[in-house]
């Protein structure tokens, strides 16, 4: 009888342990690594705000860390998530929107597939870019801007968002013999502009407002035009809201289609992704957590405070649909490729 009781206790103990294991969340005691390509810019700030709130909505409350992989206009980070990350739900990417354009335009160095990533959403879909010059240059009108020759426009790498948008501005504003100076990260470009190493740059409105608001309020820079994303949206700051929108300088349907494609690429700002092959149950856990983050009033308040902009999130299914429905017209893709490369700007 005693042996039977011992056996029964062992069986019950095993069943109890099995129940406890079954109830233990997968993410409990684990660490999630987020791969990001912008350690010092606005995108990096957005990622940190999302991280702060994401942890509390993942059952098991795992530790979240960031690994920065710079270079290639975001390609290196995307390649790492797609090719090297183990699809176990413990590595995700918080990537640049440029990765979408880079693949659609068939740029070199792309070893990922935007149609195979698993999307978790993005904290912001409004993404306005402006072009501005140092006040010391005295280019306080479009006529003066166009009359200046050889303006040095700073950017990160060839193919990066700031680089392509700078070239779009130069093209549509008919700048004379512009020079594109690359090799800066976001913060370095700010310093280079203040020090006179470059004359101008294209930048996200949010970045200007969060890091260099005095450039607007004190008139330290002359602002000239804006690429609004979405097209009919205007930034809250009145100085930015009154800038001419880039499409007002378009001369043909072809040029308007070019801007439409570029805006579609820029809508998916800071897409959070998982590598293909991630188990469905872990995908659902992370997608559900991200939905809760984006609906959280505390997240929205902190996002506004840190990023100096209102969150305009896209849920996982919304972001996936934008990628699926994105225009990929071959003629316009070829035209846009010329703006992302190093060759001279197309003739108008």
C-alpha positions in Angstrom: 0.0 0.0 0.0 2.8 2.4 0.9 4.5 1.7 -2.5 1.2 2.5 -4.2 0.9 5.8 -2.3 4.4 6.8 -3.3 3.7 6.0 -6.9 0.5 8.0 -6.8 2.2 11.0 -5.3 4.9 10.8 -8.0 2.3 10.7 -10.7 0.4 13.6 -9.2 3.6 15.6 -8.8 4.5 15.0 -12.4 1.0 16.2 -13.5 1.3 19.2 -11.3 4.7 20.1 -12.8 3.3 19.6 -16.3 0.4 22.0 -15.5 2.8 24.6 -14.2 5.0 24.3 -17.3 2.0 24.6 -19.5 0.9 27.8 -17.7 4.3 29.4 -17.8 4.3 32.1 -20.5 6.8 31.4 -23.3 8.5 34.8 -22.8 8.9 34.6 -19.1 12.6 34.9 -18.2 13.6 35.5 -21.8 15.2 38.4 -23.6 13.9 39.9 -26.9 16.4 41.7 -29.1 15.3 44.6 -31.3 17.5 45.3 -34.2 17.5 49.0 -35.2 19.6 51.1 -37.6 19.2 54.6 -36.0 21.0 55.0 -32.7 20.9 58.8 -32.5 18.0 60.0 -34.6 14.2 60.4 -34.2 13.5 56.8 -35.3 15.7 55.6 -32.4 13.6 57.7 -30.0 10.4 56.2 -31.3 11.7 52.7 -30.9 12.7 53.3 -27.2 9.2 54.6 -26.4 7.6 51.5 -28.0 10.0 49.3 -26.0 9.1 50.9 -22.7 5.4 49.9 -23.1 5.7 46.7 -25.2 7.2 44.7 -22.3 4.2 45.1 -20.0 1.8 43.7 -22.7 3.8 40.6 -23.5 2.9 37.7 -21.1 5.9 36.9 -19.0 7.3 40.4 -19.2 10.6 39.6 -21.0 13.6 41.9 -21.1 13.9 44.0 -24.2 17.3 45.2 -25.6 18.3 47.1 -28.7 21.1 46.1 -31.0 22.1 48.8 -33.5 23.2 47.8 -37.0 24.0 50.9 -39.0 24.8 51.3 -42.7 23.4 50.7 -46.1 20.4 53.0 -45.7 18.9 50.4 -43.4 19.8 47.4 -45.6 22.2 45.9 -43.1 19.7 45.8 -40.3 17.0 44.4 -42.5 19.3 41.8 -43.9 20.3 40.7 -40.4 16.7 40.2 -39.3 15.7 38.4 -42.5 18.8 36.2 -42.9 20.4 35.7 -39.6 17.8 36.1 -36.9 16.5 32.8 -35.5 12.7 32.7 -36.1 11.9 32.0 -32.5 10.1 35.2 -31.6 13.1 36.5 -29.7 14.5 38.8 -32.4 12.5 41.5 -34.2 13.4 44.5 -36.3 12.5 48.1 -35.9 13.6 49.1 -39.4 13.8 52.1 -41.6 11.1 52.8 -44.1 13.8 53.0 -46.7 14.1 49.2 -46.8 10.8 49.1 -48.7 11.9 51.5 -51.4 15.3 49.8 -51.7 13.8 46.5 -52.5 11.1 47.7 -54.8 13.7 49.7 -56.7 15.9 46.6 -56.9 18.9 48.3 -55.3 22.1 46.3 -54.6 22.8 44.8 -51.3 19.1 43.8 -50.6 19.0 40.3 -49.2 15.6 40.5 -47.7 12.0 40.3 -49.0 9.5 42.8 -47.8 6.7 40.5 -48.8 7.9 37.7 -46.5 8.6 39.7 -43.3 5.9 39.3 -40.6 4.6 42.8 -39.7 3.9 44.0 -36.1 2.9 47.5 -37.1 4.5 51.0 -36.9 4.0 53.7 -34.3 3.8 56.5 -36.9 2.6 56.8 -40.5 2.7 60.6 -40.9 6.2 61.4 -42.1 6.9 65.0 -43.4 10.2 66.0 -44.7 11.5 69.6 -45.2 14.5 71.2 -46.8 16.3 74.0 -45.2 19.6 76.1 -45.5 21.8 78.0 -43.1 20.6 81.5 -42.4 24.1 82.9 -43.1 23.7 82.0 -46.7 20.8 84.5 -47.1 18.7 82.2 -49.2 15.4 83.3 -47.7 13.3 82.9 -50.9 12.9 80.3 -53.5 14.3 82.6 -56.2 17.5 83.1 -54.1 17.7 79.4 -53.5 17.5 78.6 -57.2 20.0 81.2 -58.0 22.6 79.7 -55.7 25.0 77.2 -57.4 26.7 74.2 -55.9 24.8 74.0 -52.7 26.1 71.1 -50.5 23.3 68.9 -49.2 24.2 66.6 -46.4 22.8 63.1 -45.8 23.6 59.7 -44.5 24.4 56.9 -47.0 23.5 56.9 -50.7 20.0 55.4 -50.9 19.0 56.5 -47.4 15.7 58.4 -46.9 17.4 61.8 -46.2 19.6 61.3 -49.3 16.7 60.5 -51.7 14.4 63.2 -50.3 17.2 65.8 -50.7 17.6 64.8 -54.3 13.8 65.0 -54.8 13.9 68.5 -53.4 16.8 69.5 -55.6 15.0 68.2 -58.7 11.6 69.7 -58.1 13.0 73.0 -56.9 15.4 73.2 -59.9 18.5 73.7 -57.8 21.6 74.6 -59.7 24.4 72.0 -59.7 23.7 70.7 -56.2 26.3 68.5 -54.4 25.3 65.6 -52.2 27.6 65.0 -49.3 27.2 61.7 -47.5 28.7 59.9 -44.5 26.8 61.6 -41.6 24.4 60.1 -39.1 21.5 62.3 -38.1 23.3 64.1 -35.2 26.5 64.5 -37.2 24.6 66.2 -40.0 23.2 68.7 -37.5 26.7 69.6 -36.4 28.0 69.7 -39.9 25.3 72.2 -40.9 25.9 74.4 -37.9 29.7 74.4 -38.6 29.3 75.3 -42.3 30.6 71.9 -43.6 27.3 71.6 -45.5 24.8 74.2 -46.6 21.5 72.4 -46.5 19.8 69.1 -45.7 16.5 67.4 -45.9 15.1 66.2 -42.6 12.0 64.8 -40.9 9.9 67.6 -39.4 9.7 65.7 -36.1 13.5 65.5 -36.0 13.8 69.3 -36.4 11.1 70.0 -33.7 12.6 67.5 -31.2 16.3 68.3 -31.6 16.6 71.8 -33.1 13.4 73.7 -32.5 15.3 77.0 -32.1 16.2 76.6 -35.8 12.6 77.4 -36.4 11.6 79.6 -33.5 14.8 81.8 -33.8 15.0 81.7 -37.5 18.5 80.1 -37.5 17.6 78.2 -40.7 15.6 79.1 -43.8 12.9 76.5 -44.6 11.9 76.2 -48.2 9.5 73.3 -49.0 7.9 70.2 -47.6 7.1 66.6 -48.8 4.0 65.8 -46.9 3.2 62.2 -46.0 0.2 61.8 -46.3 -0.1 64.3 -49.1 -3.0 66.3 -47.6 -1.7 66.3 -44.0 0.0 69.3 -42.6 2.4 69.5 -39.6 1.1 71.2 -36.4 3.9 73.8 -36.3 2.6 76.9 -38.3 6.0 77.6 -39.8 6.0 74.2 -41.4 2.4 74.1 -42.3 2.7 77.2 -44.6 5.6 75.7 -46.6 4.8 74.9 -50.3 4.2 71.2 -50.9 6.6 69.6 -53.3 3.9 68.4 -55.7 3.0 72.0 -56.4 6.3 72.1 -58.4 5.5 69.0 -60.5 5.2 69.6 -64.3 3.8 66.3 -65.5 1.7 63.2 -64.5 5.0 61.3 -64.5 6.4 63.5 -61.8 3.2 63.3 -59.8 3.3 59.5 -60.0 6.9 59.6 -58.8 5.9 61.5 -55.7 2.9 59.2 -55.1 5.3 56.2 -55.1 7.7 57.9 -52.7 4.9 58.8 -50.3 3.7 55.1 -50.3 7.2 54.1 -49.4 7.4 56.6 -46.5 4.0 55.8 -45.0 5.5 52.6 -43.4 7.7 54.5 -41.0 9.8 52.4 -38.5 8.1 49.1 -39.4 8.4 46.5 -36.6 8.9 43.1 -38.2 9.6 39.4 -37.4 11.7 37.1 -39.6 9.7 34.7 -41.8 9.0 31.3 -40.2 8.3 32.7 -36.7 5.8 30.3 -35.0 2.2 31.5 -35.3 1.5 31.5 -31.6 4.5 33.9 -30.9 3.5 36.1 -33.8 0.0 36.4 -32.3 1.4 37.2 -28.9 3.6 40.0 -30.2 1.0 41.4 -32.6 -1.6 41.6 -29.8 1.0 43.3 -27.5 1.7 45.9 -30.2 -2.0 46.6 -30.7 -2.3 47.2 -27.0 0.7 49.5 -27.0 -0.6 51.7 -29.8 -4.0 52.0 -28.0 -2.4 52.9 -24.6 -3.0 56.5 -23.6 0.3 56.5 -21.6 2.2 55.4 -24.7 0.7 58.2 -26.8 1.5 60.8 -24.1 5.1 59.6 -23.8 5.5 59.4 -27.5 4.3 63.0 -27.8 6.7 64.1 -25.1 9.8 62.2 -26.4 9.3 62.3 -30.2 7.6 65.7 -30.2 4.9 64.4 -32.4 1.6 62.6 -32.2 1.6 58.9 -32.7 -0.2 57.8 -35.9 0.2 54.1 -35.7 -0.7 51.4 -38.2 -1.8 48.1 -36.7 -0.1 44.9 -37.9 -2.8 44.0 -40.5 -2.9 47.6 -41.8 0.8 47.8 -42.3 0.8 44.4 -44.0 -1.9 45.5 -46.4 0.0 48.7 -47.3 3.0 46.6 -48.2 0.9 44.2 -50.3 -0.9 47.0 -52.2 2.1 49.2 -52.7 2.4 50.6 -56.3 5.3 49.0 -58.1 5.0 50.5 -61.6 8.2 49.6 -63.5 8.6 52.9 -65.3 8.3 55.0 -62.1 10.4 52.5 -60.2 13.2 53.1 -62.8 12.8 56.9 -62.4 12.9 56.7 -58.6 16.0 54.5 -58.8 17.9 57.4 -60.4 17.2 59.5 -57.3 18.5 56.9 -55.0 21.8 56.4 -56.9 24.9 58.6 -57.5 24.3 59.6 -61.1 23.3 63.1 -62.1 19.7 64.0 -61.5 17.3 63.4 -64.5 16.6 66.3 -66.8 13.2 67.9 -66.5 
